[in-house]
Amino acid sequence: MLQRARDDIRAVKERDPAATSTAAVLINYPGLHALWWHRVNHWLWNSGRTGISRFGSQLARWFTGIEIHPGATIGDRFFIDHGSGVVIGETAIIGNDVTLYQGVTLGGTGKETGKRHPTLEDCVVVGVGAAVLGNITIGRGSKVGGGAVVIDDVPPNCTVVGVPGRVVVRSGERVEAIDLHHEDLPDPVVEMFVCLTRRVDKLERRLARDESLSEERGEPPFPFDAAQDEPSPDDEDTACKI
Ligand SMILES: CC(C)(COP(=O)(O)OP(=O)(O)OC[C@H]1O[C@@H](n2cnc3c(N)ncnc32)[C@H](O)[C@@H]1OP(=O)(O)O)[C@@H](O)C(=O)NCCC(=O)NCCS
């Protein structure tokens, strides 16, 4: 047990350059405190004392801002950096050497029962504010980018980013990007309106010009002979091409 605690402290020092001494780690790292609370709570949970273990997990949340359900299974050298806002669900399984940053949720989708939280294999890193939802597996060594929402399995050694999460790097190789700029897709209805507005504007200006010419010539403004209405060179530009 002591060896395990030493490993936990070493993991913090290795993964956070700001962790300069063992004392600083012991005092200043809520992620470490939450992990140790959880070990006790998990033991209580497994020995059937579910009520007290749930209470213990809420106490830990109160002190650390990190909520870990006592049923969650967590491996060795788990590190939560900064901590606040991390939520780990009951059926989550976390391997060894996993790192989470603040604001990460390992939660359920609300549609599943039984095993409904994710499995993180060894050496997974989940970036700040990411949500990993449902009974999915994040493969060994994969990275989840900050702010991602992952709802599908991720193979080992991948980087997944975005909402919904998509794999952008697989075993060090960039995955061909898909154009996800939906906001840039043409909207035919809007284009039609723009075209019609431009056309009306043009016609109004031409009408105003013809009316003033008619006035100068002393002709009545209406009706005028449409055949004499010479097409302007930029008529072509304003024609709706949709
Ligand atoms: C995802 C991450 C781990 C980088 O992984 P990586 O495998 O080195 O990936 P890359 O940096 O090569 O980025 C790959 C692509 O994903 C994009 N990307 C990286 N992180 C992203 C993110 N969080 N959200 C959206 N896109 C992201 C990059 O722009 C790049 O896109 P491109 O191919 O169009 O240029 C990192 O960007 C990240 O989000 N880390 C979280 C760190 C964290 O939480 N820190 C908190 C400290 S308090």
The ligand as an SDF file (V2000), in Angstrom:
LIG
                    3D

 48 50  0  0  0  0  0  0  0  0999 V2000
   -5.3410   16.6110  -28.4410 C   0  0  0  0  0  0  0  0  0  0  0  0
   -3.9900   16.9850  -27.8500 C   0  0  0  0  0  0  0  0  0  0  0  0
   -3.6240   16.0020  -26.7520 C   0  0  0  0  0  0  0  0  0  0  0  0
   -2.9110   16.9830  -28.9440 C   0  0  0  0  0  0  0  0  0  0  0  0
   -2.7210   15.6830  -29.4560 O   0  0  0  0  0  0  0  0  0  0  0  0
   -1.7700   15.3860  -30.7110 P   0  0  0  0  0  0  0  0  0  0  0  0
   -1.8760   13.9330  -31.0290 O   0  0  0  0  0  0  0  0  0  0  0  0
   -0.4190   15.9330  -30.4400 O   0  0  0  0  0  0  0  0  0  0  0  0
   -2.5080   16.1670  -31.8700 O   0  0  0  0  0  0  0  0  0  0  0  0
   -2.0160   17.4520  -32.6920 P   0  0  0  0  0  0  0  0  0  0  0  0
   -1.5840   18.5510  -31.7660 O   0  0  0  0  0  0  0  0  0  0  0  0
   -1.0620   16.9790  -33.7340 O   0  0  0  0  0  0  0  0  0  0  0  0
   -3.3860   17.9250  -33.3660 O   0  0  0  0  0  0  0  0  0  0  0  0
   -4.0380   17.1610  -34.3700 C   0  0  0  0  0  0  0  0  0  0  0  0
   -5.1670   18.0010  -34.9110 C   0  0  0  0  0  0  0  0  0  0  0  0
   -6.1660   18.1730  -33.9240 O   0  0  0  0  0  0  0  0  0  0  0  0
   -6.3880   19.5530  -33.6580 C   0  0  0  0  0  0  0  0  0  0  0  0
   -6.6140   19.6810  -32.2220 N   0  0  0  0  0  0  0  0  0  0  0  0
   -5.7200   19.4570  -31.2370 C   0  0  0  0  0  0  0  0  0  0  0  0
   -6.3100   19.5960  -30.0480 N   0  0  0  0  0  0  0  0  0  0  0  0
   -7.5950   19.9240  -30.2890 C   0  0  0  0  0  0  0  0  0  0  0  0
   -8.7040   20.1740  -29.4570 C   0  0  0  0  0  0  0  0  0  0  0  0
   -8.5950   20.1400  -28.1320 N   0  0  0  0  0  0  0  0  0  0  0  0
   -9.8970   20.4570  -30.0340 N   0  0  0  0  0  0  0  0  0  0  0  0
  -10.0200   20.5050  -31.3860 C   0  0  0  0  0  0  0  0  0  0  0  0
   -8.9950   20.2560  -32.2300 N   0  0  0  0  0  0  0  0  0  0  0  0
   -7.8050   19.9770  -31.6800 C   0  0  0  0  0  0  0  0  0  0  0  0
   -5.1350   20.2610  -34.1230 C   0  0  0  0  0  0  0  0  0  0  0  0
   -5.3940   21.5810  -34.4810 O   0  0  0  0  0  0  0  0  0  0  0  0
   -4.7500   19.4070  -35.3070 C   0  0  0  0  0  0  0  0  0  0  0  0
   -5.5780   19.7680  -36.3920 O   0  0  0  0  0  0  0  0  0  0  0  0
   -4.9520   19.8970  -37.8940 P   0  0  0  0  0  0  0  0  0  0  0  0
   -4.5380   18.4920  -38.2520 O   0  0  0  0  0  0  0  0  0  0  0  0
   -6.1060   20.3980  -38.6940 O   0  0  0  0  0  0  0  0  0  0  0  0
   -3.8100   20.8380  -37.7590 O   0  0  0  0  0  0  0  0  0  0  0  0
   -4.0020   18.4120  -27.2720 C   0  0  0  0  0  0  0  0  0  0  0  0
   -4.2370   19.3640  -28.3080 O   0  0  0  0  0  0  0  0  0  0  0  0
   -5.0160   18.6120  -26.1720 C   0  0  0  0  0  0  0  0  0  0  0  0
   -6.1870   18.9550  -26.3830 O   0  0  0  0  0  0  0  0  0  0  0  0
   -4.5000   18.3940  -24.9070 N   0  0  0  0  0  0  0  0  0  0  0  0
   -5.2660   18.6060  -23.7190 C   0  0  0  0  0  0  0  0  0  0  0  0
   -4.3180   19.2200  -22.7210 C   0  0  0  0  0  0  0  0  0  0  0  0
   -5.0520   19.7950  -21.5440 C   0  0  0  0  0  0  0  0  0  0  0  0
   -6.1750   19.4400  -21.2490 O   0  0  0  0  0  0  0  0  0  0  0  0
   -4.3820   20.6950  -20.8430 N   0  0  0  0  0  0  0  0  0  0  0  0
   -4.9490   21.3110  -19.6990 C   0  0  0  0  0  0  0  0  0  0  0  0
   -3.8220   21.8790  -18.8830 C   0  0  0  0  0  0  0  0  0  0  0  0
   -4.4400   22.7540  -17.5150 S   0  0  0  0  0  0  0  0  0  0  0  0
  1  2  1  0
  2  3  1  0
  2  4  1  0
  2 36  1  0
  4  5  1  0
  5  6  1  0
  6  7  2  0
  6  8  1  0
  6  9  1  0
  9 10  1  0
 10 11  2  0
 10 12  1  0
 10 13  1  0
 13 14  1  0
 14 15  1  0
 15 16  1  0
 15 30  1  0
 16 17  1  0
 17 18  1  0
 17 28  1  0
 18 19  1  0
 18 27  1  0
 19 20  2  0
 20 21  1  0
 21 22  1  0
 21 27  2  0
 22 23  1  0
 22 24  2  0
 24 25  1  0
 25 26  2  0
 26 27  1  0
 28 29  1  0
 28 30  1  0
 30 31  1  0
 31 32  1  0
 32 33  2  0
 32 34  1  0
 32 35  1  0
 36 37  1  0
 36 38  1  0
 38 39  2  0
 38 40  1  0
 40 41  1  0
 41 42  1  0
 42 43  1  0
 43 44  2  0
 43 45  1  0
 45 46  1  0
 46 47  1  0
 47 48  1  0
M  END
$$$$
